[in-house]
Amino acid sequence: MYSKNNWLIKAITLSTAFVFAGRAYQFLFFDAPFRALLWDEGIMKPVVEGLFATDWSNYVGSSAVDTGIQLSIRITGWIFVLACLAALTLTKSNRRFNRVVLIIGGILLFGLSALYMKEKFFHYGQFFEYSIQFSMPFLLLYVTHQSFKRERLLFTLKILIAFTFTAHGLYAIGYYPVPGKFIDMTIASLGVNETTARLFLNIAGILDIALAVLIFIPKMARYALAYAAIWGFLTAFARITGTIHYDMLGLTLNQSIYQVVYRLPHGLVPLIAFMLIGAQSAFKTPTKSYQLSRTES
């Protein structure tokens, strides 16, 4: 049984589980950008030829190496499964073990974000777009600690929202090359042509960047967070509406649902921040700490 902050812990727990569940499915049944690093000649050639005394061409052409990379992806997927279960079953009695699992999972999510950034030619926006995702395990450990301050949590959530939505907005407005999948999903979801899709993305990108500022303005914060929550959920579910083919329903859903799942916190986290602001009494005494605990299962 939870304390009076039941809803908050459950919301953070659910968000954390969604990230790990979605990524676990990706790693177990699809692919991950490990080769962006492991097949980078500039970085790995000195290691491969110097440390392992193996010719670079033999390394990249080796089926054994490719099998090893694929195995490492699957093992990481199982770690994400374990981390998902650790999030859902975190109690006082198993906190030490689950804490280690969540930290490992969080570090792997952080590393995954860095690999996606490298894959995108070191666009920093690509890394920061995953800010909410790789932070969820650490937020869960924070809110289930013996005590925490809601003011600090709210500020942290706002920072993560600002990073995530600004990074997304930079792609939408064309600061970085607009991803083709953004355009395709917009066309498929809204039934518009490419010109209109680009205009829509441009406007959405401007709003993403604007809300990253407005959430720090007290009188505007709740409105901006409400928009962020709605837009976060819509962009998550666009992975289905923008890619679905009814003549191949099972296949397209299999390829898209997990992408929705790990993006659900992009809507949940702004919603959590929105609800925290709504509890005005929680902020009247800045030094007040809130005791949170779960009873032993």
C-alpha positions in Angstrom: 0.0 0.0 0.0 1.3 3.5 -0.9 1.4 6.6 1.2 -0.7 9.7 0.4 1.5 10.2 -2.7 0.1 7.0 -4.1 -0.8 8.5 -7.5 2.7 10.1 -8.0 4.7 6.9 -7.3 2.4 4.9 -9.4 2.6 7.3 -12.3 6.5 7.4 -12.2 6.5 3.6 -11.8 4.3 3.1 -14.8 6.3 5.6 -16.9 9.5 3.8 -16.1 8.0 0.4 -16.9 6.7 1.7 -20.2 10.2 2.8 -21.2 11.8 -0.5 -20.3 9.0 -2.6 -21.8 9.1 -0.9 -25.1 12.9 -1.0 -25.4 13.0 -4.6 -24.3 10.6 -5.6 -27.1 12.8 -3.6 -29.6 16.0 -5.3 -28.5 14.5 -8.8 -28.3 12.7 -8.8 -31.7 14.3 -6.0 -33.7 17.6 -4.2 -33.8 19.6 -1.5 -31.9 22.3 0.9 -33.0 25.2 -1.0 -31.5 26.9 -1.2 -34.9 27.0 2.6 -35.1 29.9 2.3 -32.6 31.2 -1.3 -33.1 31.6 -0.8 -36.9 33.0 2.7 -36.7 36.4 2.3 -38.3 37.8 5.6 -36.8 37.0 4.5 -33.2 37.2 0.7 -33.3 40.1 0.0 -35.8 42.9 0.8 -33.3 41.2 -1.3 -30.7 40.5 -4.3 -33.1 44.0 -4.3 -34.7 46.0 -3.1 -31.7 44.3 -5.0 -28.8 43.0 -8.0 -30.6 45.5 -8.2 -33.4 42.7 -8.7 -36.0 42.6 -7.2 -39.4 39.8 -4.6 -39.7 38.3 -6.0 -42.9 38.2 -9.5 -41.3 36.5 -8.0 -38.2 33.7 -6.2 -40.1 33.2 -9.2 -42.4 33.1 -11.8 -39.7 29.8 -13.6 -39.2 31.0 -14.5 -35.6 31.4 -10.8 -34.8 28.0 -10.0 -36.2 26.5 -12.9 -34.2 28.2 -11.5 -31.1 26.8 -8.1 -31.7 23.3 -9.5 -32.2 23.7 -11.6 -29.0 24.7 -8.5 -27.0 21.5 -6.7 -28.3 19.4 -9.6 -27.1 21.1 -9.8 -23.7 20.5 -6.0 -23.3 16.8 -6.7 -24.1 16.6 -9.2 -21.3 18.2 -6.7 -18.9 15.5 -4.3 -19.9 12.9 -6.9 -19.1 14.4 -7.4 -15.7 14.5 -3.6 -15.2 10.8 -3.4 -16.1 10.0 -6.0 -13.5 12.2 -4.3 -11.0 10.3 -1.0 -11.5 6.9 -2.7 -11.1 7.9 -4.8 -8.0 10.1 -2.2 -6.1 9.4 -2.5 -2.4 11.3 -1.9 0.8 12.3 -5.6 1.1 13.8 -5.8 -2.4 15.0 -2.3 -2.8 18.7 -3.0 -2.8 18.6 -5.5 -5.6 16.0 -3.7 -7.7 17.9 -0.4 -7.2 21.0 -2.0 -8.8 18.9 -3.3 -11.7 17.2 0.0 -12.3 20.5 1.9 -12.2 22.0 -0.5 -14.8 18.9 -0.2 -16.9 19.1 3.6 -16.7 22.8 3.6 -17.7 22.0 1.4 -20.7 19.2 3.8 -21.7 21.6 6.7 -21.5 24.1 4.8 -23.6 21.4 4.0 -26.1 20.6 7.7 -26.5 24.3 8.4 -27.1 24.4 5.7 -29.8 21.4 7.2 -31.5 23.1 10.6 -31.4 26.2 9.1 -33.0 24.1 7.4 -35.6 22.7 10.8 -36.4 26.1 12.3 -37.0 26.3 13.7 -33.4 23.2 15.8 -33.5 22.9 16.7 -29.9 19.2 17.1 -30.3 18.9 13.4 -31.0 20.4 12.7 -27.6 18.3 15.1 -25.6 15.1 13.9 -27.3 15.5 10.9 -25.0 15.9 12.9 -21.8 12.6 11.8 -20.3 13.2 8.2 -21.2 16.7 7.7 -19.7 15.8 9.7 -16.6 12.8 7.6 -15.6 14.6 4.9 -13.6 16.5 7.5 -11.5 13.3 9.5 -10.9 11.6 6.3 -9.7 14.4 5.7 -7.2 14.1 9.3 -6.1 10.4 9.3 -5.4 10.5 6.0 -3.6 13.3 7.1 -1.4 12.7 7.7 2.3 11.9 11.4 1.6 11.8 13.8 -1.3 10.8 17.3 -2.1 8.0 17.9 -4.6 9.4 21.3 -5.6 12.7 19.7 -6.6 10.9 16.9 -8.5 8.7 19.3 -10.4 11.7 21.4 -11.4 13.5 18.3 -12.6 10.4 17.2 -14.6 10.3 20.6 -16.3 13.9 20.4 -17.2 13.4 17.0 -18.8 10.3 18.1 -20.6 12.1 21.2 -21.9 15.0 19.1 -23.2 12.8 16.5 -24.8 10.4 18.8 -26.5 13.1 21.4 -27.6 15.1 18.6 -29.2 12.0 17.3 -31.0 11.1 20.8 -32.1 14.6 21.4 -33.6 14.0 18.5 -36.0 10.5 19.6 -36.8 11.5 23.2 -37.7 14.4 21.9 -39.8 17.3 23.1 -37.6 18.4 19.5 -38.1 17.3 17.7 -41.3 13.6 16.9 -40.9 13.4 13.1 -40.6 11.5 11.6 -43.5 9.5 9.5 -41.0 8.1 12.7 -39.5 6.8 13.8 -42.9 5.5 10.3 -43.7 3.7 10.0 -40.4 2.1 13.4 -40.7 0.9 12.7 -44.2 -0.5 9.3 -43.2 -2.1 10.6 -40.0 -3.6 13.8 -41.3 -4.2 12.9 -44.9 -2.4 16.0 -46.2 0.3 16.5 -48.9 4.0 17.0 -48.3 3.9 20.8 -48.4 1.2 20.9 -45.7 2.9 18.3 -43.7 6.1 20.3 -43.6 4.2 23.5 -42.6 2.4 21.5 -39.8 5.7 20.2 -38.5 7.2 23.7 -38.6 4.4 25.1 -36.5 4.5 22.1 -34.1 8.2 22.6 -33.8 7.9 26.2 -32.9 5.3 25.3 -30.2 7.6 22.6 -28.8 10.3 25.1 -28.3 7.9 27.8 -27.0 6.4 25.4 -24.4 10.0 24.6 -23.1 10.1 28.3 -22.0 6.4 28.7 -20.9 6.5 25.8 -18.5 8.9 27.9 -16.3 6.5 30.9 -16.3 4.1 30.3 -13.3 1.0 31.8 -14.9 1.5 29.8 -18.2 3.0 26.6 -16.8 -0.2 24.5 -16.5 -1.4 25.5 -20.0 1.9 24.6 -21.5 2.1 21.4 -19.6 -1.4 20.4 -20.7 -0.4 21.0 -24.3 2.8 19.0 -23.8 0.9 16.1 -22.4 -1.6 16.0 -25.2 1.1 16.5 -27.9 3.3 13.9 -26.2 0.6 11.3 -26.4 -0.4 12.2 -30.0 3.2 11.9 -31.2 3.5 8.6 -29.5 0.4 7.1 -31.0 1.4 8.6 -34.4 3.8 5.7 -34.6 0.6 3.6 -35.2 -1.6 6.0 -37.2 1.3 7.1 -39.4 2.5 3.6 -40.3 -0.5 1.3 -40.1 -1.5 -0.8 -43.2 -4.7 -2.6 -42.8 -3.8 -5.2 -45.3 -0.8 -6.1 -43.1 -2.3 -5.1 -39.8 -0.5 -7.6 -37.6 2.9 -6.9 -39.1 2.6 -3.1 -38.9 1.3 -3.2 -35.4 4.1 -5.5 -34.3 6.6 -2.9 -35.8 5.0 0.1 -34.2 3.4 -0.6 -30.9 6.6 -0.9 -29.0 7.6 2.5 -30.3 4.4 3.9 -28.8 5.0 2.2 -25.5 8.5 3.7 -24.8 7.2 7.1 -25.9 4.2 7.1 -23.6 6.2 9.0 -20.8 6.5 11.9 -23.2 2.8 12.5 -22.4 2.7 11.0 -18.9 5.6 13.2 -17.5 4.0 16.5 -18.5 0.7 15.2 -17.1 2.5 14.4 -13.8 4.0 17.9 -13.7 0.6 19.4 -14.5 -1.0 17.5 -11.5 1.9 18.5 -9.2 1.3 22.2 -9.9 -2.4 21.7 -9.3 -1.7 20.6 -5.7 -0.9 24.2 -4.7 -0.8 23.3 -1.0 2.3 21.2 -1.6 4.3 24.2 -2.4 3.4 26.5 0.5 6.2 25.2 2.7 9.3 24.9 0.5 11.3 23.0 3.1 8.7 20.4 3.7 9.6 16.8 2.8 7.2 14.1 2.0 7.7 10.7 3.4 7.1 8.0 0.8 7.3 4.3 1.4 5.9 1.1 0.1 5.0 -1.7 2.5 6.8 -4.9 2.1 5.2 -7.3 -0.2 
